[in-house]
Amino acid sequence: MMSALLKKGSLKMKIIWAVVLIMMCLAPLISTEFRLSLLAKFLALAILAIGLDLIWGYGGVLSLGHGVFFGLGGYAMAMYLKLQASGSTLPDFMGWSGLSGLPWFWEPFRSFPMALLLGIALPALLAFALGWFTFRNRITGVYFTILTQALVLITVTLFVGKQEWTGGTNGITGYNAIFGFTLHSAGTTIALYYITLAVLVLAYLLCRRVVNSRFGQVLEAARDGENRVRFLGYDPAGFKTLAFALSGALAGIAGMLFVLQVGIISPSMMGIVPSIEMVLWVALGGRGTLIGAVIGAVVLNAAKTGISEAYPEGWLFVIGGLFVTVVLFMPNGLVGVYRHVVRLLKRRGEVVHVPVSQEKPKVY
């Protein structure tokens, strides 16, 4: 009976998510251009949240450095767009900084396929290298988290200091077209929205396949008992390193799509505060669920936008309050609360709807 209930509940959830996906596909028909662009930005950030949930929720590794991977992807796309906008001349910030020629490492970004490849490969390789040296030396827990924070500080300092290469604190902006289409036109906004939605669905399906595979089972086992996994003959470091690299790649993809939506990337978007917010998305939605990461990213960013519009200074208090609320009262996030409510309702239904033949005889 319990298995039948679970199957029935699973079918209902699939129907619900199918309806949600259809509504998302119809969003351009009922939303303004500005709100659609905001929603596309939230969906791009949800791709990053899925990758973070993969390494934290299923691998047990808390990273506070995903802003770096996000920023590398964003800068890769911004460099391509800036070169296209500048044409045969140097980007404006390079001229202001006294450069007379384009740096050699900017040359590959003249090609869109190369920029796309580097936007995925650079964060993935950086995450792989960091994971390889740390997990091999069994550096985990709070020490790994501190290392990722150090990575953020080093990267932000480098990007701010090398203004002639990166645009400094202002970042890279001043581009408004891709392939001849204006980024902020209605048609381009709708096209970018559907592309972002499609990438989000593919990222979710990919990570769902990963966590349901033997790789995912070993990853979860290493999260719960690394020494036991090592005793069984598996190498937890290798599994965590690959998962971290995949997580970094997804963050890079999110950064590229984000830049296409907002038209700017700067070091402030890859700092410690944004990295902490990314963790909060996953925690609020429910880590170890994937779909919870999507829900947390969309809901929290939508709330941030709404609160910031009404009370510009109130968002910082909301972040602090959410941290306390999630840690004390919602350790499993919104998805955990939903599952708890469903279990309570099922138990209540089983008690109320007891068949007559199973009722105990009354004793007088």
C-alpha positions as CSV (number, residue, x, y, z in Angstrom):
1,M,0.0,0.0,0.0
2,M,2.8,2.4,0.9
3,S,4.6,1.7,-2.5
4,A,1.3,2.5,-4.3
5,L,1.0,5.8,-2.4
6,L,4.6,6.7,-3.3
7,K,4.0,5.9,-7.0
8,K,0.8,7.9,-6.9
9,G,2.6,10.8,-5.2
10,S,5.4,10.7,-7.7
11,L,3.0,10.8,-10.6
12,K,1.2,13.8,-9.1
13,M,4.6,15.6,-8.7
14,K,5.5,14.9,-12.3
15,I,2.1,16.3,-13.5
16,I,2.6,19.4,-11.3
17,W,6.1,20.1,-12.7
18,A,4.9,19.5,-16.2
19,V,2.2,22.1,-15.6
20,V,4.8,24.5,-14.2
21,L,7.1,24.0,-17.2
22,I,4.2,24.7,-19.6
23,M,3.4,27.9,-17.6
24,M,7.1,28.9,-17.9
25,C,6.9,28.4,-21.6
26,L,3.9,30.6,-21.8
27,A,5.5,33.4,-19.7
28,P,6.5,35.6,-22.7
29,L,2.8,35.8,-23.6
30,I,1.6,37.2,-20.3
31,S,4.7,39.1,-19.0
32,T,6.2,42.4,-19.8
33,E,9.6,42.6,-21.4
34,F,11.2,43.9,-18.2
35,R,9.7,41.1,-16.0
36,L,10.6,38.5,-18.5
37,S,14.2,39.6,-18.5
38,L,14.2,39.4,-14.7
39,L,12.7,35.9,-14.8
40,A,15.4,34.8,-17.3
41,K,18.1,36.2,-14.9
42,F,16.6,34.2,-12.1
43,L,16.6,31.0,-14.2
44,A,20.2,31.6,-15.1
45,L,21.1,31.8,-11.4
46,A,19.1,28.6,-10.8
47,I,21.5,26.8,-13.1
48,L,24.3,27.8,-10.7
49,A,22.2,26.7,-7.7
50,I,21.8,23.2,-9.2
51,G,25.5,22.8,-9.6
52,L,26.1,24.0,-6.1
53,D,23.5,21.6,-4.7
54,L,25.3,18.8,-6.5
55,I,28.5,19.3,-4.7
56,W,27.0,20.5,-1.3
57,G,23.8,18.6,-1.0
58,Y,25.0,15.3,-2.5
59,G,28.7,15.6,-1.9
60,G,28.7,17.2,1.5
61,V,31.2,19.9,0.4
62,L,30.3,23.5,1.2
63,S,31.8,25.9,-1.3
64,L,31.8,29.6,-0.7
65,G,33.7,30.2,-3.9
66,H,31.2,29.6,-6.6
67,G,31.1,33.3,-7.4
68,V,34.5,32.9,-9.0
69,F,33.3,30.2,-11.4
70,F,30.2,32.3,-12.1
71,G,32.4,35.3,-12.8
72,L,34.8,33.5,-15.1
73,G,31.9,32.4,-17.3
74,G,30.5,35.9,-17.2
75,Y,33.8,37.5,-18.2
76,A,34.3,35.1,-21.0
77,M,31.0,36.1,-22.6
78,A,31.5,39.8,-21.8
79,M,35.0,39.7,-23.5
80,Y,33.5,38.3,-26.7
81,L,30.6,40.9,-26.7
82,K,33.0,43.8,-25.9
83,L,35.4,42.8,-28.8
84,Q,32.4,42.6,-31.1
85,A,31.2,46.0,-30.0
86,S,34.7,47.6,-30.3
87,G,35.3,46.3,-33.8
88,S,38.9,47.0,-34.9
89,T,39.6,49.4,-32.1
90,L,40.7,48.6,-28.5
91,P,38.0,48.3,-25.8
92,D,37.6,51.7,-24.3
93,F,38.9,50.8,-20.8
94,M,42.1,49.6,-22.3
95,G,42.7,52.9,-24.0
96,W,42.0,54.8,-20.8
97,S,44.6,52.6,-19.0
98,G,47.3,53.3,-21.6
99,L,47.4,50.0,-23.5
100,S,48.3,50.2,-27.2
101,G,47.5,46.7,-28.2
102,L,45.1,43.9,-27.3
103,P,46.5,41.4,-24.7
104,W,47.3,38.0,-26.2
105,F,44.8,36.2,-23.9
106,W,42.0,38.3,-25.3
107,E,42.5,37.1,-28.9
108,P,40.6,33.7,-28.5
109,F,37.5,35.6,-27.4
110,R,37.0,37.1,-30.8
111,S,35.3,33.8,-31.7
112,F,32.0,33.0,-30.2
113,P,32.5,29.2,-30.1
114,M,35.9,29.7,-28.4
115,A,34.4,32.1,-25.9
116,L,31.6,29.6,-25.2
117,L,34.1,26.8,-24.7
118,L,36.3,28.8,-22.5
119,G,33.4,30.1,-20.4
120,I,32.7,26.5,-19.5
121,A,36.2,25.0,-19.5
122,L,38.0,27.7,-17.4
123,P,35.7,27.4,-14.3
124,A,35.6,23.6,-14.7
125,L,39.4,23.4,-14.9
126,L,39.9,25.7,-11.9
127,A,37.4,23.7,-9.9
128,F,39.0,20.5,-10.9
129,A,42.5,21.8,-9.9
130,L,41.3,23.1,-6.6
131,G,39.4,19.8,-5.9
132,W,42.3,17.7,-6.9
133,F,44.8,19.3,-4.6
134,T,42.4,19.6,-1.6
135,F,40.5,16.4,-1.7
136,R,43.6,14.3,-2.4
137,N,45.1,15.7,0.8
138,R,41.8,15.1,2.6
139,I,41.1,18.7,3.2
140,T,37.4,18.9,3.7
141,G,34.8,20.6,6.0
142,V,35.4,24.1,7.2
143,Y,39.0,24.1,5.9
144,F,37.9,23.6,2.4
145,T,35.3,26.3,2.8
146,I,38.0,28.7,4.0
147,L,40.1,27.8,0.9
148,T,37.2,28.7,-1.4
149,Q,36.8,32.0,0.4
150,A,40.5,32.7,-0.1
151,L,40.1,31.9,-3.8
152,V,37.3,34.5,-4.0
153,L,39.5,37.2,-2.3
154,I,42.5,36.5,-4.5
155,T,40.4,36.5,-7.7
156,V,38.5,39.7,-6.9
157,T,41.7,41.4,-5.9
158,L,43.3,40.4,-9.2
159,F,40.4,41.5,-11.3
160,V,40.2,44.8,-9.6
161,G,43.9,45.5,-9.7
162,K,44.4,44.6,-13.4
163,Q,42.1,47.4,-14.6
164,E,43.7,47.5,-18.1
165,W,42.8,43.8,-18.6
166,T,39.5,43.5,-16.8
167,G,38.0,46.9,-16.5
168,G,38.7,47.1,-12.8
169,T,35.9,47.8,-10.4
170,N,33.6,48.9,-13.3
171,G,33.9,45.5,-15.0
172,I,33.1,45.0,-18.6
173,T,30.1,46.7,-20.1
174,G,29.2,48.9,-23.1
175,Y,28.0,46.2,-25.4
176,N,24.4,45.8,-26.6
177,A,24.3,43.3,-29.4
178,I,25.0,39.7,-30.3
179,F,25.1,38.3,-33.9
180,G,23.7,41.7,-35.0
181,F,20.6,41.5,-32.7
182,T,20.1,44.1,-30.0
183,L,20.3,42.4,-26.5
184,H,17.5,44.5,-25.1
185,S,15.0,44.2,-27.9
186,A,11.8,42.3,-27.4
187,G,12.6,39.5,-29.8
188,T,16.1,39.0,-28.3
189,T,14.8,39.0,-24.8
190,I,12.2,36.3,-25.6
191,A,14.9,34.2,-27.4
192,L,17.3,34.5,-24.5
193,Y,14.6,33.5,-22.1
194,Y,13.8,30.3,-24.0
195,I,17.5,29.5,-24.3
196,T,18.0,30.0,-20.6
197,L,14.9,27.9,-19.8
198,A,16.1,25.1,-22.0
199,V,19.6,25.1,-20.5
200,L,18.1,25.0,-17.0
201,V,16.0,22.0,-17.9
202,L,19.0,20.2,-19.5
203,A,21.2,21.0,-16.4
204,Y,18.5,19.6,-14.1
205,L,18.1,16.4,-16.2
206,L,21.9,16.0,-16.3
207,C,22.4,16.4,-12.6
208,R,19.4,14.2,-11.9
209,R,20.9,11.5,-14.1
210,V,24.2,11.9,-12.2
211,V,22.8,11.6,-8.7
212,N,20.7,8.6,-9.7
213,S,23.7,6.8,-11.2
214,R,26.3,4.7,-9.4
215,F,28.5,7.9,-9.4
216,G,25.9,9.7,-7.4
217,Q,25.4,6.8,-5.0
218,V,29.1,6.8,-4.2
219,L,29.1,10.6,-3.9
220,E,26.3,10.4,-1.3
221,A,28.0,7.5,0.5
222,A,31.2,9.6,0.7
223,R,29.2,12.4,2.1
224,D,27.8,10.2,4.9
225,G,30.9,8.1,5.6
226,E,34.0,8.8,3.6
227,N,36.2,6.3,5.5
228,R,33.7,3.5,4.8
229,V,33.7,4.3,1.1
230,R,37.4,4.2,1.0
231,F,37.4,0.9,2.8
232,L,35.1,-0.5,0.1
233,G,37.7,0.3,-2.5
234,Y,36.4,3.6,-3.9
235,D,38.4,6.8,-4.1
236,P,36.1,9.6,-2.6
237,A,38.6,12.3,-3.7
238,G,38.1,11.4,-7.4
239,F,34.3,11.5,-7.2
240,K,34.3,14.8,-5.3
241,T,36.7,16.3,-7.7
242,L,34.7,15.4,-10.8
243,A,31.5,16.6,-9.1
244,F,33.1,19.9,-8.2
245,A,34.3,20.4,-11.8
246,L,30.8,19.8,-13.1
247,S,29.5,22.2,-10.5
248,G,32.0,24.8,-11.7
249,A,31.1,24.3,-15.3
250,L,27.4,24.9,-14.6
251,A,28.3,28.1,-12.7
252,G,30.3,29.2,-15.7
253,I,27.3,28.6,-18.0
254,A,25.1,30.5,-15.6
255,G,27.5,33.4,-15.7
256,M,27.4,33.6,-19.5
257,L,23.7,33.6,-19.6
258,F,23.5,36.2,-16.8
259,V,25.7,38.6,-18.8
260,L,23.5,38.3,-21.8
261,Q,20.5,39.2,-19.6
262,V,22.0,42.1,-17.7
263,G,24.7,43.5,-20.0
264,I,27.5,43.8,-17.4
265,I,29.9,41.7,-15.3
266,S,32.1,43.1,-12.5
267,P,34.3,41.8,-9.7
268,S,31.5,42.7,-7.2
269,M,29.3,40.0,-8.7
270,M,31.9,37.3,-7.9
271,G,32.7,38.4,-4.3
272,I,32.1,36.8,-1.0
273,V,28.6,38.2,-0.4
274,P,27.2,36.9,-3.7
275,S,28.8,33.5,-2.9
276,I,27.1,33.4,0.4
277,E,23.8,34.3,-1.2
278,M,24.3,31.4,-3.6
279,V,24.6,29.0,-0.6
280,L,21.4,30.5,0.9
281,W,19.5,29.8,-2.3
282,V,20.2,26.1,-2.0
283,A,19.7,26.0,1.8
284,L,16.3,27.8,1.5
285,G,15.1,25.6,-1.3
286,G,16.4,22.3,0.3
287,R,19.8,20.9,-0.4
288,G,20.1,17.4,-1.7
289,T,17.0,17.8,-3.9
290,L,18.1,19.7,-7.0
291,I,14.6,21.0,-7.6
292,G,14.8,22.7,-4.2
293,A,17.9,24.6,-5.5
294,V,15.9,25.9,-8.5
295,I,13.0,27.0,-6.2
296,G,15.3,28.7,-3.7
297,A,17.2,30.6,-6.4
298,V,14.0,31.8,-8.1
299,V,12.1,32.6,-5.0
300,L,14.9,34.3,-3.1
301,N,16.0,36.4,-6.0
302,A,12.4,37.4,-6.8
303,A,12.0,38.4,-3.1
304,K,15.3,40.3,-3.3
305,T,14.1,42.3,-6.3
306,G,10.7,43.0,-4.7
307,I,12.0,44.0,-1.3
308,S,14.8,46.1,-2.9
309,E,12.3,48.0,-5.0
310,A,10.2,48.9,-1.9
311,Y,12.9,49.1,0.8
312,P,16.4,49.4,-0.7
313,E,18.1,49.0,2.6
314,G,15.9,46.2,3.9
315,W,17.3,43.3,1.9
316,L,20.4,42.9,4.2
317,F,18.1,42.4,7.2
318,V,16.1,39.8,5.2
319,I,19.3,37.9,4.4
320,G,20.3,37.8,8.1
321,G,16.8,36.7,9.1
322,L,16.7,34.0,6.5
323,F,20.0,32.6,7.7
324,V,18.7,32.3,11.2
325,T,15.3,30.9,10.1
326,V,16.8,28.2,7.8
327,V,19.4,27.0,10.4
328,L,17.0,26.9,13.3
329,F,13.6,26.0,11.8
330,M,14.1,24.8,8.2
331,P,17.2,22.6,8.0
332,N,15.8,20.8,5.0
333,G,14.5,24.0,3.3
334,L,11.2,24.6,1.6
335,V,11.2,21.1,-0.1
336,G,11.7,19.6,3.4
337,V,8.8,21.5,4.8
338,Y,6.6,20.4,1.9
339,R,7.6,16.7,2.4
340,H,6.9,16.9,6.1
341,V,3.4,18.4,5.5
342,V,2.7,15.6,2.9
343,R,3.7,12.9,5.3
344,L,1.6,14.4,8.1
345,L,-1.4,14.5,5.7
346,K,-0.9,10.9,4.6
347,R,-0.7,9.7,8.2
348,R,-3.8,11.6,9.0
349,G,-5.6,10.2,6.0
350,E,-4.6,6.7,6.9
351,V,-6.0,7.1,10.4
352,V,-9.2,8.7,9.3
353,H,-10.0,6.4,6.4
354,V,-9.6,3.1,8.2
355,P,-11.6,0.3,6.5
356,V,-14.6,-0.9,8.6
357,S,-13.3,-4.5,8.5
358,Q,-10.0,-3.3,10.2
359,E,-11.7,-1.3,13.0
360,K,-11.2,-2.7,16.4
361,P,-14.3,-3.8,18.2
362,K,-15.5,-1.5,20.9
363,V,-15.2,-2.8,24.4
364,Y,-17.9,-1.9,26.9
